[in-house]
Amino acid sequence: MRLLFVVQRYGEDIAGGSEQCCRLFCEYLVRNGHQVTVATSCAKSYTDWANELEPGNQTINGVTVQRFPVDRPRDPERFSSIDASVVWEGHATPLATQELWVDEMGPRTIEMSDWLKSQVSEFDVMIFFTYLYYPTIRGLQAVAGKVPTLFQPTAHVEPHITVPLFDQIFRLPDGFAFLSEEEADLVNKRFGHRSVEDVVGVGTDLNLQGNGQRFRERYDLKDDPFLLYVGRIDPGKGSLEAFEYFVAYKKRNPSNLKFIIVGDSVMHLPDHPDVISTGFVPEQEKLDAIDACTIFLQPSYFESFSMALTEAWSLRCAALVQGRCEVLSGHADRSGGAVKYDGFAEFEAAVDLLLENQEIIEELGINGRSYVEENYQWSRIISRYEKLLEEVVVAFNQRRPQN
């Protein structure tokens, strides 16, 4: 099939979870013989959407990437003001204000929307990734009803999904692809069921390998146990709370335990002798870190899937996950590969339990690996996805007015 994916950012060095998810789907579909194109912005940073990449065409791992310039970078003060009004202040705002919020959310790429309209006859299905941003919202408004459309909202519990404007947007696509049962439940409770939808998940490479000893030598960790967090240093991801919990734990439980953070930072963490922040690292170094860790920590409150967690399980890591996140809690319950915590007291007790019981760590890692093998092999994911794409085309043809 001729497939077009629309996503706010795209590239091998883009750290966002939904962007990585989109890239993996594109590359695996190419391997299965599909012609895949991506429409995206020239931005690398989601905080300001500044144009850092060249506009135009390039090919990345067999995927044709068409980049469009962002009309203007995000103004933090202007965006914060309208975001507070629309999302956080708890009162209804006029539709015109919500539309302005979409423009300020960004990345605003008017040229992309115009290009999408001109391409409706060139693709069998257009797939829109992530519900929140301008390219998806304006793109769906531009082409829905003119070409088969599949929506992968990567939605999770957050105030933004309550914005009334999305009542219209979620009615536009011909079908939905969800990453988890919890995401499907959230969207269907908020917007109602759709006749064409499936929980496809996200695949995980079961042949991943890391060299834990190499990572330990690089950061002079010796044999010290450590918690590992892979992701952005961002309050919304729970990483600030995780840092605070770790510092409190160390005060109450002096030891050689370390906390390693692998990922980009959108905020500064205070210095601590037992906390190492590596920043964004190459893929292999990330795998080395996972292979080396004692406990893989996933503290996020807001997840639609968590590829980092299933990747850690593929390497047989024991996990400690945020119990208040329905998606992470669901993964933990179904897999038997993680301990959940809710608040500092449970965090402290869970860390103690795991550090004192190597057999539990090993059992969690084995269970996590089995869960990924049974549910998230890419061959199965792509097979379900291809079936869903075919159903989307049928649904589109049924919705079209008959002459």
Secondary structure, 3 states (H helix, E strand, C coil): CEEEEECCCCCCCCCCHHHHHHHHHHHHHHHCCCEEEEEEECECCCCCCCECCCCEEEEECCEEEEEECCCCCCCHHHHHHHHHHHHHCCCCCCHHHHHHHHHHHCCCCHHHHHHHHHCCCCCCEEEEECCCCHHHHHHHHHHECCECEEEECCCCCCHHHHCCHHHHHCCCCCEEEECCHHHHHHHHHHHCCCCCEEECCCCCCCCCCCCHHHHHHHCCCCCCCEEEEECCECHHHCHHHHHHHHHHHHHHCCCCCEEEEECCECCCCCCCCCEEEEECCCHHHHHHHHHHCCEEEECCCCCCCCHHHHHHHHCCCCEEEECCCHHHHHHHHHHCCEEEECCHHHHHHHHHHHHCCHHHHHHHHHHHHHHHHHHCCHHHHHHHHHHHHHHHHHHHHHHCCCC
